[in-house]
Amino acid sequence: MKKFLVFIIIIFSMHEIKAQTADFTATEVCFGDTTILINTSVSSDSIVSVLWDLDGNTIFNDASGDTIIYFFSSPGNKNVGLKIVTDSGFAQAVYHHVPVGSYPVANFSFDNVCDGEKTFFENLSTIQSGEIEDFIWNFGDGSNLSYSNSPEHLYENNGSYPVKLVVSSLLGCSDSAIYGVLVYPSPSMNLYMDGQTIFYEGDSLVVTVNGIFENLIWSFGSQANPLTIKNSGNYTVTVSTGQCSTSNIFSVEVLEKTTFGIMNLITPNGDGYNDNFEIFDLYRIGPCEVNIFNRWGSKVFSSSNYNNDWQGTFNGNPLQEGTYYYVIKCSNEAIRKGSISILY
């Protein structure tokens, strides 16, 4: 009986289990690059065989050796296995997910705009597997980069701008797209007014639209240029070139005809509207003597034959805003007194 026990102990010691850990590392690559697989297994016994399962079918017959350079034929997380066999005949296997990143496809949409309008960019980039992590926008005008998904941008000048979008996945796989963005110039215009915007019935105002444009239309449908205005109202004119337009609005007041009319407000700011103090129908009732005083009774203007040319000045300098007082005597007319306001 003692001899049998000794035999059992000797047999067990000959087959003592050795410590071993199967493991490996893999590079993270984008599709199209090769993956490097490196055996990092450790064992207290000699490793005599390193076998690889590269297609995840649990059969370790795809490659052998400590370092494998392999090209995966499609992107995604690959289930890769490693098995080691030691000199004692023990075997151990391990599986890891090895990422092969998809390249994103960069793309975006936008609408060309007119000068002074914001351009809105919609990101349309896609990726087959994984996620897009980073977005870098270069608007092509020297401004700061944007890292938003779908940004907006205001160009300071019209013209053509090369806009570039670079997108990157979590693994650093990147793609870019470049499109030319157009910012159209808005048409320009200015109004020339032959006459005042406040006048008596029977008179008229002629407005000519000057500028660089292709089409012109008034708010009431007319395309006349110049336009003769005889009625009170708000007048809006819009000029356009291509898809861009510019508008201007002004008001006209037609007063009921009287025997003697005097303007009670002037705005001498040089814009051509109500810059002069006027006596209406001056050609009919003149010549007129005009004297204008400030609130303290000091005379700031005087003319024995007024020509509707005073613009709120005293000794060549603009008077302050406020209320002033006139005394007017025209031929065959009684002396008229009243107030006039200066507003810039």
C-alpha positions in Angstrom: 0.0 0.0 0.0 2.9 2.5 0.8 4.5 1.8 -2.6 1.3 2.8 -4.4 1.0 6.2 -2.7 4.6 7.1 -3.6 3.9 6.3 -7.2 0.9 8.6 -7.2 2.9 11.5 -5.8 5.7 11.0 -8.3 3.3 11.0 -11.2 1.6 14.2 -10.0 4.9 16.1 -9.7 5.8 15.2 -13.2 2.6 16.9 -14.5 2.6 19.9 -12.2 0.4 22.7 -13.7 2.5 25.7 -14.9 1.2 29.4 -14.5 0.3 31.0 -17.8 -1.7 33.9 -19.1 -2.7 34.3 -22.8 -3.0 37.8 -24.1 -2.2 40.1 -27.0 -2.3 43.8 -28.1 -3.6 45.2 -31.4 -3.1 48.6 -33.1 -6.2 50.7 -33.7 -6.4 51.5 -37.4 -8.7 53.0 -40.0 -10.0 50.7 -42.8 -7.3 50.3 -45.5 -4.4 50.2 -43.0 -2.9 47.0 -41.7 -3.4 45.9 -38.1 -0.4 44.7 -36.0 -1.2 42.0 -33.5 1.5 41.2 -30.9 1.5 38.3 -28.5 2.0 39.4 -24.9 1.3 36.1 -23.2 3.3 35.0 -20.2 3.9 31.5 -18.9 6.2 29.8 -16.4 6.6 27.0 -19.0 8.0 27.4 -22.5 5.4 28.5 -25.1 5.9 26.3 -28.1 3.0 27.5 -30.2 1.1 30.8 -30.8 -2.0 30.4 -33.0 -4.4 33.0 -34.2 -8.1 33.0 -35.0 -8.5 36.2 -37.2 -12.1 35.7 -38.4 -13.7 34.8 -35.1 -14.8 31.2 -36.1 -13.1 29.7 -33.0 -10.6 27.8 -35.2 -7.0 28.9 -34.6 -5.7 28.2 -38.1 -5.4 31.7 -39.6 -1.9 32.6 -38.6 0.9 31.7 -36.2 3.7 33.6 -34.5 4.2 36.3 -32.0 3.7 39.2 -34.4 1.0 39.3 -37.1 0.5 42.0 -39.7 -3.0 41.6 -41.1 -5.3 43.5 -43.4 -9.0 43.2 -42.5 -11.2 43.3 -45.6 -14.0 45.4 -44.0 -14.3 47.9 -41.1 -15.8 47.2 -37.7 -15.0 45.5 -34.4 -13.2 42.2 -35.2 -13.4 39.3 -32.8 -9.8 38.1 -32.8 -8.5 35.1 -30.8 -5.1 34.0 -29.6 -4.2 30.5 -28.3 -0.9 29.5 -26.8 0.4 26.0 -26.2 3.2 25.3 -23.7 5.9 22.7 -23.6 3.9 20.7 -21.0 1.0 20.5 -23.5 -1.3 23.0 -21.7 -3.3 25.4 -23.9 -5.0 28.7 -23.2 -7.0 31.0 -25.4 -8.2 34.6 -25.2 -10.4 36.8 -27.5 -10.4 40.6 -27.9 -12.4 43.0 -30.1 -10.0 44.7 -32.4 -11.4 47.9 -34.0 -11.0 48.7 -37.7 -12.4 52.2 -38.0 -14.7 53.3 -40.8 -13.7 56.4 -42.7 -16.5 59.0 -42.5 -17.8 60.7 -45.6 -17.7 64.4 -45.2 -20.6 66.4 -46.8 -22.7 69.5 -46.1 -25.3 71.7 -47.7 -25.9 75.4 -47.8 -27.7 78.2 -49.7 -25.9 81.0 -51.4 -27.0 84.3 -49.8 -27.0 88.0 -50.4 -24.6 90.5 -48.8 -25.5 91.1 -45.2 -27.3 87.7 -44.7 -26.0 84.8 -42.7 -25.1 81.5 -44.4 -26.4 78.4 -42.7 -24.5 75.2 -43.1 -26.1 71.8 -42.6 -23.7 68.9 -41.8 -24.6 65.8 -43.9 -21.6 63.7 -43.1 -22.0 60.0 -42.5 -20.0 57.0 -41.2 -20.6 53.3 -41.8 -19.7 52.2 -38.3 -18.8 54.1 -35.1 -19.4 57.8 -34.5 -18.1 61.0 -35.9 -16.5 62.9 -33.0 -15.0 66.1 -34.4 -16.1 68.7 -36.9 -13.8 71.5 -38.1 -15.1 74.2 -40.3 -12.9 76.6 -42.3 -15.2 79.3 -43.8 -12.5 80.5 -46.2 -12.5 84.2 -45.2 -9.7 84.1 -42.6 -12.2 84.0 -39.7 -11.9 81.7 -36.7 -12.5 78.0 -37.2 -15.8 76.6 -36.0 -16.3 73.2 -34.2 -20.1 73.1 -34.3 -22.1 70.4 -36.0 -24.1 72.7 -38.3 -22.9 76.3 -37.8 -23.9 79.7 -39.3 -21.6 82.4 -40.6 -21.8 86.0 -41.6 -19.4 87.1 -44.4 -18.4 90.7 -44.2 -18.1 91.1 -48.0 -19.6 89.6 -51.1 -17.6 87.1 -53.2 -16.8 83.4 -53.5 -15.4 81.5 -50.5 -13.9 78.0 -50.4 -15.6 76.4 -47.3 -13.9 73.2 -46.0 -15.3 70.7 -43.5 -13.1 68.1 -41.9 -14.8 65.3 -39.9 -13.0 62.7 -37.7 -14.2 59.5 -36.0 -13.4 58.4 -32.5 -10.4 56.4 -34.0 -9.1 59.4 -35.8 -10.3 58.4 -39.3 -11.0 61.6 -41.1 -12.4 62.9 -44.4 -12.9 66.4 -45.8 -15.2 68.2 -48.2 -14.8 71.6 -49.9 -17.5 73.6 -51.6 -17.5 77.1 -53.0 -20.0 79.4 -51.2 -21.3 82.5 -53.0 -22.3 85.7 -51.3 -24.1 87.9 -53.9 -23.8 91.7 -53.8 -27.0 93.5 -52.9 -28.1 96.1 -55.4 -27.5 99.7 -54.5 -29.8 102.7 -54.9 -30.4 106.3 -53.9 -33.4 108.5 -54.3 -33.3 111.9 -56.0 -36.3 114.0 -55.1 -37.4 116.9 -57.2 -39.6 118.7 -54.7 -40.4 118.3 -51.0 -42.1 115.4 -49.3 -44.6 117.9 -47.8 -46.5 120.0 -50.3 -49.9 121.5 -51.1 -52.5 119.8 -53.3 -52.0 120.7 -56.9 -48.2 120.3 -56.6 -46.3 117.1 -57.0 -43.0 115.4 -56.1 -40.9 113.6 -58.7 -38.7 110.7 -57.4 -36.0 109.2 -59.4 -34.3 106.0 -58.3 -30.6 105.8 -59.2 -28.2 103.0 -58.6 -27.0 99.6 -59.8 -29.9 97.1 -60.2 -31.8 95.1 -62.7 -35.4 95.5 -61.7 -37.5 98.1 -59.9 -41.0 97.9 -58.5 -43.0 100.2 -56.2 -45.2 98.7 -53.4 -48.4 99.4 -55.4 -47.1 97.5 -58.5 -45.7 100.4 -60.6 -42.3 100.1 -62.3 -42.1 103.8 -63.2 -38.8 105.5 -62.8 -39.0 108.4 -62.3 -42.3 108.4 -60.4 -44.6 111.5 -60.0 -46.3 111.6 -56.7 -49.4 113.7 -56.0 -51.0 111.9 -53.1 -50.2 111.4 -49.4 -49.0 108.0 -48.2 -46.0 105.8 -47.5 -44.0 104.9 -50.6 -41.8 101.8 -50.8 -39.5 101.1 -53.7 -37.6 97.8 -54.1 -34.8 97.2 -56.6 -33.3 93.7 -57.3 -30.5 92.0 -59.0 -30.8 88.2 -59.3 -32.0 86.9 -55.9 -30.9 90.0 -54.0 -33.0 93.1 -53.3 -32.8 96.5 -51.5 -35.8 98.6 -50.4 -36.3 102.2 -49.4 -39.4 103.8 -47.8 -40.5 107.4 -47.4 -43.6 109.3 -46.6 -45.4 112.0 -48.5 -47.9 114.5 -47.0 -50.1 116.5 -49.3 -51.7 119.5 -47.5 -55.0 121.1 -48.3 -54.6 124.2 -50.4 -54.7 127.4 -48.4 -53.9 131.0 -49.3 -50.9 131.1 -47.1 -48.8 128.1 -46.0 -45.7 128.1 -43.8 -43.6 125.0 -42.9 -43.5 124.5 -39.1 -40.7 121.9 -39.0 -37.4 121.6 -40.7 -34.8 118.8 -40.5 -31.6 120.4 -41.9 -29.4 117.2 -41.8 -28.4 117.3 -45.5 -30.5 114.3 -46.6 -32.5 116.4 -49.1 -35.8 116.1 -47.1 -37.3 119.2 -45.5 -33.8 120.8 -45.1 -35.1 124.4 -45.9 -37.7 126.6 -44.2 -40.4 127.1 -46.8 -43.2 129.5 -47.5 -45.6 127.6 -49.8 -46.6 129.3 -53.0 -43.9 131.8 -52.5 -43.7 132.5 -56.2 -47.3 133.6 -56.0 -47.4 135.7 -52.8 -43.8 137.0 -52.8 -41.7 138.9 -52.3 -41.7 138.2 -48.5 -39.8 139.7 -45.6 -38.8 137.0 -43.1 -37.4 137.5 -39.6 -36.7 134.6 -37.2 -36.0 134.8 -33.5 -35.0 132.5 -30.7 -36.9 132.0 -27.5 -35.1 135.0 -25.9 -36.1 137.3 -28.7 -32.7 137.5 -30.4 -32.9 137.6 -34.2 -31.1 134.6 -35.8 -32.2 135.2 -39.4 -33.4 138.1 -41.6 -34.2 138.5 -45.3 -36.1 141.2 -47.1 -36.7 139.0 -50.2 -36.8 135.4 -48.9 -36.1 132.5 -51.3 -37.0 129.5 -49.2 -33.3 128.9 -48.5 -32.8 129.1 -44.8 -31.5 125.9 -43.2 -31.5 126.7 -39.6 -28.2 128.5 -39.3 -26.9 131.6 -37.7 -23.7 133.2 -39.0 -23.1 130.1 -41.0 -23.4 127.7 -38.0 -26.2 125.3 -37.3 -28.6 126.4 -34.6 -29.5 124.1 -31.7 -32.6 121.9 -31.9 -35.6 123.6 -30.5 -38.4 126.1 -31.2 -37.9 129.4 -33.0 -40.4 132.1 -33.9 -41.0 133.8 -37.3 -42.5 137.1 -38.4 -43.4 137.2 -42.1 -44.8 140.0 -44.2 -45.5 139.2 -47.9 -47.0 141.5 -50.6 -50.7 141.9 -50.2 -50.7 139.7 -47.1 -51.1 140.4 -43.5 -48.2 139.9 -41.1 -47.9 136.3 -40.1 -46.4 135.1 -36.8 -45.8 131.6 -35.6 -43.3 129.0 -34.5 -40.9 126.6 -36.3 -39.1 123.6 -34.9 -35.6 122.6 -35.8 -34.9 118.9 -35.5 -31.8 117.0 -36.7 
